[in-house]
Amino acid sequence: MPTHRRARRPIAFAPYARRMSIYLLGLAVVVGGGLGLVLGQDDPATGPLAGVRTDERASRGEARATVTASATTAQTAATPSAPPAPTATPVPTKAPTKAPTKAPTKTTAPNPTSTAAGCSTYSGNRLIACNMLPSFGFSTSQMPSLDKLWQHESGWRHTASNPSSGAYGIPQALPGTKMATAGSDWRINPATQIKWGLGYIKQRYGTPNLDSREARPALILG
């Protein structure tokens, strides 16, 4: 009788293999996620400690900046500032010295109380002239001659004026401005006029006594 081999039934590996694949895939997912978690914790950039480390670094940076700023401030405070430059003291300028001006010499009449010897009988302008005689080298005994001379010329008036010739004053100076050499007040001061007149007599005649022999040559020569 012929032998027939029984056809072998194929083993159903397909469901088993599928289950194994799903199991291995799940195991790989679980293992891979745990490994990723472990690696993520060790990564300083992405791990859960990354934020803490970043905060620590920021705190350290702020502390360093604060220390640096404090050191800079302390160094600035410790550095002595340069003293201000001394200001130049202004030199006082001297005002120009003015040359002293001489006051005009005033001729004053002699004090009538100090009467020279031989002049006690005179007063007014005559007394002034008598007291001046010694200062020109004349004796008071020559006063009568002088009295006669100027009585004829002006009557002893210091404002006497000759309208025809222009002579002026007690000695009848011609012109009257000649008497300015004896003083600027020659128009109003009798003493100034007498002083000039006695100087003129001494230079011109040498004596008030025009009748004497000493005065005659000068009178003749004019």
Residue pairs with C-beta under 8 A, 6 or more apart in sequence:
40 46
40 47
40 48
41 47
41 48
41 49
43 50
44 50
44 53
104 184
105 183
106 183
106 185
107 182
107 183
107 185
107 189
107 191
107 192
107 195
108 191
109 128
109 189
109 190
109 191
110 127
110 128
110 131
110 132
110 191
112 123
112 127
112 128
114 131
115 127
115 130
115 131
116 130
116 131
116 133
116 134
116 140
117 140
118 130
118 139
118 140
118 141
118 143
119 127
119 130
119 131
119 140
119 143
122 129
122 130
122 143
122 147
124 156
125 156
125 158
125 170
125 190
125 194
126 143
126 147
126 156
128 190
128 191
128 194
129 143
129 146
129 150
129 194
129 198
130 140
130 143
130 146
132 191
132 194
132 195
132 198
133 139
133 140
133 142
133 143
133 146
133 198
133 208
134 140
136 198
136 199
136 202
137 202
138 198
138 202
138 207
138 208
142 207
142 208
142 209
143 208
145 207
145 208
145 209
145 210
145 211
146 201
146 208
149 208
149 210
150 156
150 170
150 171
150 197
153 160
153 170
153 171
153 172
154 160
154 169
154 170
154 171
154 172
156 170
157 170
158 169
158 170
158 188
158 189
158 190
158 193
159 169
160 168
160 169
160 170
160 172
161 167
161 168
161 176
162 168
162 172
165 174
166 174
166 175
166 176
167 173
167 174
167 175
167 176
168 174
168 175
168 176
168 179
168 187
169 176
169 179
169 186
169 187
169 193
169 197
170 190
170 193
170 194
170 197
171 179
171 193
171 194
171 196
171 197
171 200
173 179
173 193
173 196
173 197
173 200
176 186
176 187
177 186
178 196
179 186
179 192
179 193
179 196
180 186
181 196
182 192
182 193
182 195
182 196
182 199
183 189
183 192
183 195
185 192
186 192
186 193
186 196
198 208
201 207
201 208
204 218
205 214
205 215
205 218
205 219
206 214
206 215
206 218
207 214
207 215
209 215
210 219
